[in-house]
Structures are given as structure tokens and as C-alpha cells.
Amino acid sequence: MAFKSFNCQKYNSLFHLGVVKIKQKLALTILLLIGLSMTLNLGTSFAANSSSTSNVQIKNTTNTTVKTTTTSTKTLTTAKTVGATPTKTVRVLIYSYYISSSEKGALPSCVNGIKTALTNVNNNNLVPGYKFTYATSTTISSSILANYDLLVMPGGSKGSDYMNFLSNSAESAIRNFVYSGHGFLGICAGGYAGSQYVDNMYQGLGVAPHVRSKSVIHEGTLPVTMTSSGSSLLGFSGTLNLAHYNGPAMYASGGTITTFATYADSSTGYKGYGAIVGDTYGSGRSVLSGPHPELAPQNPTLLAKMMIWASNVGSSTSTSFTMSQINTAAKTVKTYIETNKKMPSYVTISGTQVTMAQFLKLLTSDLINVNSGSKSSIALTSPTAPGSTVNTLKAGNIQKSEYLKIANSINSFINTNNRAPSYASSTLGKIGFGSMVYMFSKIMVYYASNGRLPSYVSMTSSSY
């Protein structure tokens, strides 16, 4: 700090005047200090209850491996505050092999679009609780994939080109990566490559083993309709306009899939077919997309949520609910179904939105615990809803021994497949997804009111 200098004049009158002013300033300073002390004491409670956040820019160091180009981006990290939810990082690897002379492979516009979208998500906190780091690689191997949660195969020249570029060991590495619990996102050409089979053309990687693709010729923006799964799992509803450059139209074959969005019109020739779908492979998940959420009109939030679902990277902290909390939620769901004749998209438990697939897992776990005499809290997991459901239920009663057996079967299925089953078999017929939720909600509401499980549960033929 620099102080201004001044010239002293050797006059007694001025000297004495200066002494008086100094004394006055000292007195004023003392008064100010006393006032400041009182203000600080009065403000202590406010200061203790206030928190602030600061943004820190972190630039990752560039790493290089043989035949691998790793590109890092600046990611935005928000300083933690007391009571704040920890941020979970999703580590993304983008396949980027491209032969510029023949314009084959992963198109740079698609690779760059993904990078731009993820930077946007990070910098603008578009998906609270998550941040994304990414790298690109022109080769795939088990050792490279070991550092990531999700592999993205972006839009490219052709899905068949990807299959030709990948060595047998690379294909095996991708399958093992997903099967062991990681994620795969295939967009356009990557969607063709990730499916089980492209009709009348070629075999894909099969990391979405229940998805078959129809070859589509269409370029330009088109509308897609979000399904109830798209609404509950990705947070989007209604119609979205997305870029499309000959991406696949998809449907289920040999099992159930989760359809997030369908083609809304006939511009592809496949109205109603899957535009964005999800599937499970072993312990892992895959999302395949015909449209390009990374290209204009870009939708970074949709892209990020597709990645989160595929990677299955959940909250940094485990969420669990008590028996009482689950039973209270069961009453809410039961009332909603009986009033609206349909299943709700979610129920809020202790401030947490829980999808019906998650709630079915909580209900069956709750029932199993009650029957075994346990009162342990139950952890929230992330199963998905079935892509479709079947309900052939007849009116009648399901006895206690049978509904307990059904609960164990459903719980086991969800643990194995990380999704709710399309139906559960019973003596009254096939119980659809919504009817399962309703049945077990009724059972747990009865238990909460009577302190014991019912001898039977009455069911109607209605489908929810």
C-alpha cells in the first residue's frame, strides 16, 4: 500500500492544530472500533448460517498411449458447501477413428458436437449432481476402457464401417466392458453398430442384445415423441425436434427393451419405431439413438442424461428408506392408482423422486423383510421400467404364500437384470407392471394399518 507524503511546516500554531486533529481522529477511531465490534457480535449468527460457493477451473493433463489420442477438456468444479450433494463424475471415452481421405469412420462434427455438449453441461450445471470428463481414442482395448464408465460410438460414415475397423480383440473388449457393468452410447452409425442385428444387412456388436435396427434414409430435423420411460428416466416429455442423418429405427426382438422416444412422423418410413432405446447386457447398459442430440438443434441435457442412464453412475451417496417411509409412499401410490386408474410416473419419498421401477424394488424388498422379521432400511437402486408390459389378470384373490413367492421372483429378476419384469406369472394370469406396483402397495398399506401381512390380496382385471 502506498501512502501520500506531505511537507511539514515549522510553525507552532500549525503544530498544535495538528496535535488537536490527531487526538480527534484517535477518539473517532476508538468509537468506530467499538461500533464495529458490536456489529460483528450481532452478525455472528447470520454469518455462521451463510455459505458461499466458488468456481474453480481445472485443466486436466493430456495423457497419451500407443495409438491413442487423449483429449481433455476444462471441467467446472463447484466448491462443496455444508450440506451440498457431492458431485458424481461420469468418465466418457469417445471413439474417434476417422480416415479423412475417404471420409470413413467417426465424423469429426459428431465427435466435436459431443465434446461441446458435455462442456456446456459442465459449465452451466445443466444436470446438477453430475459432471463429465472425456477423452477421445482412435483405438479400443480393455486397458484403455478400464479408465472409463462409458464408451461412445458417435455418428459416422456407416455402422458397417465401424464393424470393419474394429479388430476382433476390440469387439471383445467392448462387449466385456459393457457386460461387466459399464455403459455404451451409440448414435446413428454407432447405434447400428451397437444393435444385435441390422435387418438384411449385418450383425452388430450385440451390446444391445434385444435391439434390431431398420436401415433408414432421411436427413434433416425431425420430431420424436418421448415415452413415459423417457419422461421418468430422462426427464423429457412431449415432442422434441432433433437432427437426423440416416440413423436407425429400432424395435425389440428376443426380449424387452426400454424405449425412451419414438419417431413421431413418417419421414423415416418407420413412424412409432424406437428413435432412442435402452437395453441391458450382463450388468451393463446400452443406449442407442437414431437422431443426433449433439448436433444442431443441440440438446446437451438430453445427451447427458442418456449417458448417465447408460453408465449407471448413480448418486455419490447411498440413499435408503425406512419401512415406515416406504409404507407411507405405498398409501400415496395406492390412492393415486385408485383415483386416476393409472400408475404415477414417480412417488416422492423423503424429498427423493422414485420411479415406479425403483418403487417396485423397494416394495418387494420391504415385503421380504417384513416376512423375515427384519426392519432394516432398504437402499434405493436404479432399475428401469420394462419396455412393454403384459396383463392378462383375472379378478380373484392371490394367497399370501403365492404373493410372497411372486415378490421374491420379481426382486431376484430386478437384481439380475436391473429392470422390472414385463409381467409376473400367477394363478390369476400374468400380472402387468402397473398391477404389480398396485398389488404390493395394497399389501404394504394393509400391513401398516394392521401390523401383519394379509392372508390374501384381492385383484381385479384392470390394467394399470
C-alpha positions in Angstrom: 0.0 0.0 0.0 1.4 3.5 -0.9 0.9 6.5 1.4 0.8 10.1 0.3 3.7 12.2 1.6 3.3 15.8 2.8 5.6 18.7 3.8 5.7 19.7 7.4 5.7 23.5 8.1 7.7 24.6 11.1 5.1 26.9 12.6 4.0 26.3 16.2 0.4 27.2 15.5 0.1 24.6 12.8 1.9 22.0 15.0 -0.6 22.5 17.8 -3.5 22.3 15.3 -2.1 19.0 14.1 -2.0 17.6 17.6 -5.6 18.5 18.1 -6.7 16.8 14.9 -4.7 13.7 15.8 -6.5 13.5 19.1 -9.8 13.9 17.4 -9.0 11.2 14.9 -7.9 8.8 17.7 -11.2 9.4 19.5 -13.2 8.8 16.4 -11.2 5.6 15.6 -11.9 4.2 19.1 -15.7 4.9 18.7 -15.7 3.2 15.3 -13.9 0.2 16.6 -16.4 -0.1 19.4 -19.3 0.1 16.9 -17.7 -2.4 14.6 -17.2 -4.9 17.5 -20.9 -4.6 18.4 -21.9 -5.1 14.7 -19.7 -8.2 14.4 -21.2 -9.7 17.6 -24.7 -9.0 16.4 -23.9 -10.5 12.9 -22.3 -13.7 14.2 -25.4 -15.9 13.9 -26.1 -14.7 10.3 -22.5 -15.4 9.2 -22.5 -18.8 10.7 -25.6 -19.8 8.8 -24.4 -18.4 5.4 -22.4 -20.3 2.9 -20.8 -19.4 -0.4 -19.6 -21.3 -3.4 -16.7 -20.6 -5.7 -15.9 -21.9 -9.1 -12.5 -23.3 -9.9 -11.3 -24.1 -13.4 -9.3 -27.2 -13.6 -7.4 -28.2 -16.7 -6.6 -31.9 -16.9 -3.2 -33.1 -18.1 -3.2 -34.6 -21.5 -2.4 -38.4 -21.5 -1.2 -40.3 -24.5 -1.0 -44.1 -25.0 0.1 -46.1 -28.0 -2.3 -45.4 -31.0 -4.5 -43.4 -28.6 -5.0 -39.6 -28.6 -6.5 -38.4 -25.3 -8.0 -35.0 -25.4 -9.1 -33.4 -22.1 -11.5 -30.5 -21.6 -11.7 -27.9 -18.9 -14.2 -29.0 -16.4 -16.1 -26.8 -14.0 -15.9 -27.9 -10.3 -18.1 -26.2 -7.8 -16.6 -26.0 -4.3 -18.5 -28.0 -1.8 -20.7 -26.3 0.8 -22.1 -27.7 4.0 -25.0 -29.9 3.2 -24.4 -29.9 -0.5 -24.8 -33.1 -2.6 -21.4 -34.5 -3.7 -20.9 -34.4 -7.4 -20.5 -37.7 -9.3 -18.2 -37.8 -12.3 -19.0 -39.8 -15.4 -15.8 -40.7 -17.3 -16.5 -40.8 -21.1 -14.4 -42.2 -23.9 -15.3 -41.2 -27.4 -14.3 -43.4 -30.3 -12.7 -41.1 -32.9 -11.1 -43.2 -35.6 -11.5 -41.4 -39.0 -9.9 -41.7 -42.4 -10.1 -38.2 -43.8 -9.0 -39.2 -47.3 -12.0 -41.5 -47.8 -14.2 -39.8 -45.1 -14.9 -43.0 -43.3 -15.2 -43.6 -39.6 -16.3 -41.3 -36.7 -17.2 -37.9 -38.3 -15.4 -35.0 -36.7 -18.6 -33.0 -36.5 -20.2 -35.6 -34.3 -17.2 -36.1 -32.1 -16.8 -32.3 -31.6 -20.5 -32.0 -31.0 -20.3 -34.4 -28.1 -17.4 -32.6 -26.6 -19.1 -29.2 -27.0 -22.3 -30.5 -25.4 -20.5 -32.0 -22.4 -18.6 -28.8 -21.9 -21.9 -26.9 -21.9 -23.4 -29.3 -19.4 -20.4 -28.9 -17.1 -20.1 -25.1 -17.4 -23.8 -24.4 -17.0 -24.5 -27.2 -14.4 -27.3 -28.5 -16.7 -27.5 -31.8 -14.7 -27.0 -31.0 -11.0 -25.0 -33.6 -9.1 -23.0 -34.8 -12.2 -20.0 -33.6 -14.2 -18.4 -35.2 -17.2 -14.8 -35.8 -18.2 -14.0 -37.1 -21.6 -11.2 -38.3 -23.9 -11.0 -39.5 -27.5 -9.3 -42.6 -28.8 -8.7 -44.0 -32.2 -8.2 -47.5 -30.8 -10.1 -49.6 -28.4 -8.7 -52.1 -25.9 -9.5 -53.5 -22.5 -6.7 -51.5 -20.9 -7.9 -48.2 -22.4 -11.6 -48.9 -21.5 -10.6 -49.7 -17.9 -10.3 -45.9 -17.2 -13.9 -45.1 -18.2 -17.5 -45.5 -17.2 -19.0 -45.1 -20.7 -17.9 -45.7 -24.3 -19.5 -43.5 -27.0 -19.5 -44.6 -30.7 -20.7 -41.4 -32.4 -22.2 -40.7 -35.8 -20.0 -41.9 -38.6 -19.9 -42.9 -42.2 -21.6 -46.3 -41.7 -22.2 -48.7 -38.9 -20.7 -51.4 -41.0 -17.5 -49.3 -41.3 -17.2 -49.4 -37.5 -17.5 -53.2 -37.6 -14.8 -53.4 -40.3 -12.5 -51.0 -38.4 -12.7 -52.8 -35.1 -10.4 -55.8 -34.6 -11.8 -59.0 -33.0 -10.0 -58.1 -29.8 -11.5 -54.6 -29.8 -15.0 -56.0 -30.3 -14.4 -58.5 -27.4 -13.1 -55.6 -25.2 -16.3 -53.6 -25.9 -18.6 -56.5 -25.1 -16.7 -57.4 -21.9 -16.7 -53.7 -20.9 -20.5 -53.4 -21.1 -21.2 -56.9 -19.8 -19.2 -56.2 -16.6 -21.3 -53.2 -15.7 -20.3 -50.2 -17.8 -22.1 -48.2 -20.4 -22.3 -47.9 -24.2 -23.9 -45.0 -26.2 -24.3 -45.4 -29.9 -25.5 -42.5 -32.0 -26.6 -43.0 -35.6 -23.8 -45.2 -37.1 -22.9 -46.1 -33.5 -26.5 -47.1 -32.9 -26.4 -49.5 -35.9 -23.1 -51.0 -34.6 -24.3 -51.5 -31.1 -27.5 -53.3 -32.0 -27.8 -57.1 -32.2 -28.6 -57.1 -36.0 -29.3 -54.6 -38.8 -32.1 -56.2 -40.8 -31.0 -57.8 -44.0 -27.5 -56.3 -43.7 -25.1 -57.3 -40.9 -24.5 -58.4 -37.3 -23.7 -55.7 -34.8 -21.7 -55.8 -31.6 -24.8 -57.0 -29.7 -24.2 -54.8 -26.6 -27.9 -54.1 -27.0 -28.8 -57.8 -27.4 -32.6 -57.3 -27.7 -32.5 -54.4 -30.3 -32.8 -54.9 -34.0 -32.4 -52.0 -36.4 -34.1 -50.9 -39.6 -31.9 -49.1 -42.1 -33.3 -45.5 -42.7 -32.7 -42.9 -45.4 -33.6 -39.5 -44.1 -31.6 -36.3 -43.5 -32.9 -33.3 -41.6 -34.5 -32.3 -38.4 -37.4 -34.5 -37.4 -39.8 -34.8 -34.3 -39.6 -37.6 -31.8 -42.1 -38.4 -29.1 -40.9 -39.1 -25.6 -42.5 -42.1 -23.9 -43.3 -42.5 -20.2 -39.9 -44.1 -19.8 -38.3 -41.1 -21.5 -40.2 -38.8 -19.1 -39.4 -40.7 -15.9 -35.8 -41.7 -16.7 -34.5 -38.8 -18.9 -36.8 -36.0 -17.7 -38.2 -35.1 -21.1 -41.8 -35.3 -22.3 -43.8 -34.4 -25.3 -42.2 -33.9 -28.7 -38.6 -32.9 -29.3 -37.0 -31.8 -32.6 -33.7 -33.4 -33.2 -31.2 -33.7 -36.1 -31.3 -36.9 -38.0 -28.9 -38.2 -40.7 -30.0 -41.7 -41.7 -30.0 -43.1 -38.1 -31.7 -46.4 -37.3 -35.3 -47.2 -36.5 -35.3 -49.8 -33.7 -37.5 -52.4 -32.2 -37.3 -55.2 -29.6 -36.5 -58.8 -30.5 -36.0 -61.7 -28.2 -36.6 -59.7 -25.0 -37.7 -56.4 -23.6 -36.1 -53.0 -24.1 -36.6 -49.5 -22.7 -38.0 -47.2 -25.4 -37.2 -43.6 -24.5 -38.5 -42.0 -27.7 -40.2 -43.0 -30.9 -40.3 -41.4 -34.4 -43.3 -39.1 -34.4 -44.0 -38.9 -38.1 -43.5 -40.9 -41.3 -40.4 -39.1 -42.6 -38.2 -42.1 -41.8 -40.8 -44.5 -43.1 -41.0 -46.0 -39.6 -43.4 -44.0 -37.5 -43.7 -45.4 -34.0 -40.4 -47.3 -34.1 -37.8 -46.6 -31.5 -35.8 -43.5 -32.0 -33.9 -43.7 -28.7 -33.9 -47.0 -26.9 -32.1 -48.6 -23.9 -31.1 -52.2 -23.3 -29.1 -54.2 -20.7 -26.2 -56.5 -21.4 -25.0 -58.5 -18.5 -24.6 -56.0 -15.7 -24.2 -53.1 -18.1 -26.5 -50.8 -20.2 -26.6 -49.5 -23.7 -28.5 -46.5 -25.2 -28.9 -46.4 -29.0 -30.1 -43.3 -30.7 -31.1 -42.7 -34.3 -31.2 -38.9 -34.0 -28.2 -36.7 -33.0 -28.8 -34.7 -29.8 -25.2 -33.4 -30.1 -25.8 -31.7 -33.4 -28.0 -28.6 -34.1 -30.5 -28.2 -32.7 -28.2 -29.4 -29.9 -29.8 -30.8 -26.7 -26.9 -31.2 -24.2 -29.1 -32.1 -21.3 -30.8 -35.0 -23.1 -27.4 -36.3 -24.3 -26.0 -36.1 -20.7 -29.0 -37.9 -19.2 -28.7 -40.6 -21.9 -25.1 -41.1 -20.8 -26.0 -41.2 -17.1 -28.6 -43.9 -17.7 -26.2 -45.9 -19.8 -23.2 -45.6 -17.5 -25.5 -46.3 -14.5 -23.3 -44.0 -12.4 -25.7 -43.1 -9.5 -25.6 -40.7 -6.7 -22.3 -40.3 -4.8 -24.1 -41.1 -1.5 -26.3 -44.1 -0.9 -30.0 -43.3 -0.4 -32.1 -45.6 1.8 -35.6 -45.6 3.2 -37.2 -47.0 6.3 -40.1 -49.4 6.3 -42.3 -46.6 7.5 -41.3 -44.3 4.7 -41.9 -47.0 2.1 -45.3 -47.9 3.5 -46.4 -44.2 3.6 -45.4 -43.9 -0.1 -47.4 -47.1 -0.8 -50.5 -45.5 0.5 -49.9 -42.5 -1.8 -49.4 -44.7 -4.8 -52.4 -46.9 -4.0 -54.7 -43.8 -3.7 -53.3 -42.3 -6.9 -54.0 -45.5 -8.9 -57.5 -46.0 -7.5 -58.3 -42.3 -8.2 -56.7 -42.0 -11.7 -56.9 -45.6 -12.9 -53.3 -45.4 -13.9 -49.9 -45.7 -12.4 -48.0 -42.5 -11.5 -44.6 -41.7 -13.1 -42.9 -41.4 -9.7 -43.5 -41.0 -6.0 -41.6 -38.7 -3.7 -40.1 -40.3 -0.6 -38.3 -38.0 1.9 -37.7 -35.4 -0.8 -36.4 -38.0 -3.4 -38.3 -38.7 -6.6 -38.5 -42.5 -7.0 -39.6 -44.1 -10.3 -42.2 -46.9 -10.3 -39.5 -49.4 -11.3 -37.4 -48.3 -8.3 -40.5 -48.3 -6.1 -41.4 -51.9 -7.1 -37.9 -52.9 -6.0 -38.5 -51.1 -2.7 -41.9 -52.7 -2.2 -40.8 -56.2 -2.8 -37.7 -55.8 -0.6 -39.9 -54.3 2.1 -42.3 -57.2 1.9 -39.5 -59.8 2.0 -38.0 -58.0 5.1 -41.4 -57.9 6.9 -41.9 -61.6 6.2 -38.5 -62.5 7.6 -38.9 -60.2 10.7 -36.3 -57.7 9.6 -36.9 -53.9 10.0 -33.7 -52.8 8.1 -33.7 -49.8 5.9 -33.7 -50.5 2.2 -31.2 -48.9 -0.3 -32.6 -47.2 -3.4 -31.3 -48.8 -6.6 -31.7 -47.8 -10.2 -33.7 -50.4 -12.1 -35.5 -49.3 -15.3 -39.1 -49.9 -16.3 -39.8 -52.7 -18.8 -40.0 -51.6 -22.4 -43.5 -53.2 -22.6 -45.9 -55.0 -20.3 -48.4 -57.8 -20.5 -51.5 -58.0 -18.3 -54.0 -61.0 -18.6 -55.0 -60.8 -14.9 -58.5 -62.2 -13.9 -60.4 -61.0 -10.9 -59.8 -63.0 -7.7 -57.6 -63.5 -4.7 -53.9 -64.2 -4.5 -53.0 -66.1 -1.4 -50.1 -65.0 0.9 -47.9 -67.9 0.0 -48.2 -67.0 -3.7 -47.7 -63.3 -3.4 -44.6 -63.9 -1.3 -43.2 -66.2 -4.0 -44.0 -63.6 -6.6 -42.3 -60.9 -4.6 -39.1 -63.0 -4.3 -39.2 -63.7 -8.1 -39.6 -60.0 -9.0 -36.9 -59.0 -6.6 -34.5 -61.6 -8.0 -35.3 -60.6 -11.6 -34.6 -56.9 -10.8 -31.3 -57.8 -9.1 -30.2 -59.8 -12.1 -31.4 -57.6 -15.0 -31.5 -54.1 -13.3 -35.0 -53.6 -14.7 -38.5 -54.5 -13.8 -40.1 -57.5 -15.5 -42.8 -57.1 -18.1 -45.1 -59.3 -16.1 -45.2 -61.8 -13.2 -47.0 -65.1 -13.6 -49.8 -66.0 -11.1 -52.7 -68.3 -10.8 -54.9 -65.4 -11.9 -52.9 -64.9 -15.1 -50.0 -62.5 -16.0 -49.7 -59.5 -13.7 -48.6 -56.4 -15.6 -46.0 -53.9 -14.4 -48.6 -51.4 -13.1 -50.7 -54.1 -11.5 -47.6 -55.4 -9.7 -47.0 -52.0 -8.2 -50.6 -51.7 -7.2 -50.8 -55.2 -5.6 -47.7 -54.8 -3.4 -48.8 -51.2 -2.5 -52.1 -52.7 -1.2 -50.2 -55.4 0.7 -47.9 -52.9 2.5 -50.7 -50.5 3.2 -52.6 -53.3 4.9 -49.5 -54.2 6.9 -49.0 -50.6 8.0 -52.6 -50.4 9.3 -52.9 -53.9 10.9 -49.4 -54.8 11.9 -49.5 -58.1 10.0 -49.5 -59.2 6.4 -52.9 -60.1 4.8 -53.9 -63.7 4.2 -54.6 -62.8 0.6 -54.8 -59.8 -1.7 -57.8 -59.2 -3.9 -57.1 -58.2 -7.5 -59.3 -57.1 -10.4 -58.8 -57.5 -14.1 -57.9 -53.8 -14.6 -54.5 -53.0 -16.0 -52.5 -50.0 -14.8 
